[in-house]
Amino acid sequence: MAVATTSFLIFAASQVGTPGPANMALLATGARYGFRAALPFVAGVALGKQLVIWPVGFGLMELAEQVPWLFTALKYASATYICWLTWKVANLRLAPGRAADRAPGFWAGLIVHPLNPKAWAMIVAGFTGFVATGTSTFDATLTIALCLLSCQLVLHPIWTFAGDRIAHAVAGRAAEKYLMWTLAGLTVASVLFVLFGGGAHI
């Protein structure tokens, strides 16, 4: 196949499902505002990744042939920023029912992935690791886009609902600190996976 779809779906699920800036935002939003109030934000986050996928597919894929080091530099720069963000994740504390402001909406969610280095890293890894040489740009981009969107539509609401439930279970307790440090550790693990195990080249 021009795109290793099954392998990429496994990779995409591992990336979309593991901790990162977007999932931390979803978890925190669900914890602070509740699952239902956060749904417009969830929809924006899911669709926002398309704003990254299509430009990467049509621009950076061709650019990579001329400047191959660009993908490596982008991946390591993104990963470095994610590691810095884990410190904030580790110190995040949940506060269910204490928010006086309104939950962030669709448009706030739409910009999450364009500003998310992990999203850029996983998309770049998808194009460089799972797309065969000579594949149609449109076919490759459409496949990557649909695979990621399908994973997001399943996993993003789960993170948001988990935030809602976890907030009620551990907020203000000793276990909250250990939970957030665990999530931070998993975020670092996901970065290492992108850098050193992000799919077999075909």
C-alpha positions, 0 to 999 in steps of 0.5 A: 500500500502507498500508506501503511494505514494499519501501522499508522493507525496503531501509531496514531492511537498511541500518540493521540491517546497518550499525554501531551499538551492537547490531552492535558488541555482536554483533561483540565477543561473536563475537570474544571467545567465538566464533560458536557460544557467542554464538548464544543472545545473538544470538537475544536481540538479534533478539527484543529489538527486538520489545519496542520495536516494539510499544509504539512502534506502539501508543503513540507512533504515536497520540501523534505525532499530538498531539505531533509534535515528540516523534518529532524530539526522540527521533530527535536524542537517540538520534543524539547518544547513538550518536555518543558511543558511536562513541568507544568503538567506535573504541577497542574492541580484540578479544581472542579466546580470552582471556575467562575468563567465559562468553558472555552468554546469551539474556536479556543479548541481549534487553535490548540493543535496548530500551537501543539508541538506534539501534533506537529511531531506526530504528523511529520512522523506519519508522513516520513515513516508511513508513506511510501516514496512516490505516493500521491500527495492528496492520497497520503494527506487524506489517509493521514487526516482521516486516520488521525481524525478517527482516533481523535473522535474516540480518544479526545472525549475520553480524556475530557470525560476522564478529567471530569471523573478524576477531578471528582475523585482526587481533587484536593487529595494527596493522590492528585500530586502523584497522578499529575506526575505520572501523567508528566512521565507518560508525556515524556515517554510519548516524546521518546517514542516519537523520536526513537520509535515513531514507525518503521520506514517503508 
